[in-house]
Amino acid sequence: DQQVKQNSPSLSVQEGRISILNCDYTNSMFDYFLWYKKYPAEGPTFLISISSIKDKNEDGRFTVFLNKSAKHLSLHIVPSQPGDSAVYFCAASVGPPPNAGKSTFGDGTTLTVKP
Amino acid sequence: DTGVSQDPRHKITKRGQNVTFRCDPISEHNRLYWYRQTLGQGPEFLTYFQNEAQLEKSRLLSDRFSAERPKGSFSTLEIQRTEQGDSAMYLCASTKGIDRSYGYTFGSGTRLTVV
């Protein structure tokens, strides 16, 4: 039973447009969520996180939205840049750091930003 | 280099052999995590350390797996009597304290192939 699902294996957007990556979870105990970006041959890089006490968190071009009732979160990248092309992982944990290090990850969405 | 280092980058071993991987975290990071990632999936949590203490092990971590972090610095992950199902990318990550503003810094991983 996969508790964190990223249903879109891939997404392609034009440079300058918005990229929206989605993530659904089934475990209602999850209350802390993270997004990571991964380039080939590198480890994941932490992007942004959100606690369940919030429904939105922004960091520059990246915004994460959390809909607890729907058990859904999304990552918005505006504007998208070619350097954003990577695999994006959604992760969820019961409790904030250090428990967030024990997160359950989705299988990732490959984002391609076309110039 | 201030990142997380993992050694070796690649390891090919015969079934039944023992292998050991090393992770050097960022020096001031007191928490260290090990993950396993198979192709097309997200990382799966294996175990984590706070300083030299191993605080939690996932049910994924069979008796053939053991991890250490002597003196709270580098960590090793050993797999005894390797099986073909152990073939995966083994990732290490570290973080500092429990401040929510800190993300998790991953190494580039060790790719294990069991033949």
Chai-1 contact restraints between the chains, C-beta under 6 A:
chainA,res_idxA,chainB,res_idxB,connection_type,confidence,min_distance_angstrom,max_distance_angstrom,comment,restraint_id
A,E42,B,S108,contact,1.0,0.0,6.0,A-B,restraint_1
A,G43,B,L91,contact,1.0,0.0,6.0,A-B,restraint_2
A,G43,B,F106,contact,1.0,0.0,6.0,A-B,restraint_3
A,G43,B,G107,contact,1.0,0.0,6.0,A-B,restraint_4
A,G43,B,S108,contact,1.0,0.0,6.0,A-B,restraint_5
A,G43,B,G109,contact,1.0,0.0,6.0,A-B,restraint_6
A,P44,B,F106,contact,1.0,0.0,6.0,A-B,restraint_7
A,F46,B,G103,contact,1.0,0.0,6.0,A-B,restraint_8
A,F46,B,Y104,contact,1.0,0.0,6.0,A-B,restraint_9
A,F89,B,G42,contact,1.0,0.0,6.0,A-B,restraint_10
A,P96,B,R100,contact,1.0,0.0,6.0,A-B,restraint_11
A,P97,B,I98,contact,1.0,0.0,6.0,A-B,restraint_12
A,P97,B,R100,contact,1.0,0.0,6.0,A-B,restraint_13
A,P98,B,R31,contact,1.0,0.0,6.0,A-B,restraint_14
A,P98,B,I98,contact,1.0,0.0,6.0,A-B,restraint_15
A,G101,B,Y33,contact,1.0,0.0,6.0,A-B,restraint_16
A,G101,B,Y48,contact,1.0,0.0,6.0,A-B,restraint_17
A,G101,B,Y104,contact,1.0,0.0,6.0,A-B,restraint_18
A,K102,B,F45,contact,1.0,0.0,6.0,A-B,restraint_19
A,F105,B,G42,contact,1.0,0.0,6.0,A-B,restraint_20
A,F105,B,P43,contact,1.0,0.0,6.0,A-B,restraint_21
A,G106,B,G42,contact,1.0,0.0,6.0,A-B,restraint_22
A,D107,B,Q41,contact,1.0,0.0,6.0,A-B,restraint_23
A,D107,B,G42,contact,1.0,0.0,6.0,A-B,restraint_24
A,G108,B,G42,contact,1.0,0.0,6.0,A-B,restraint_25
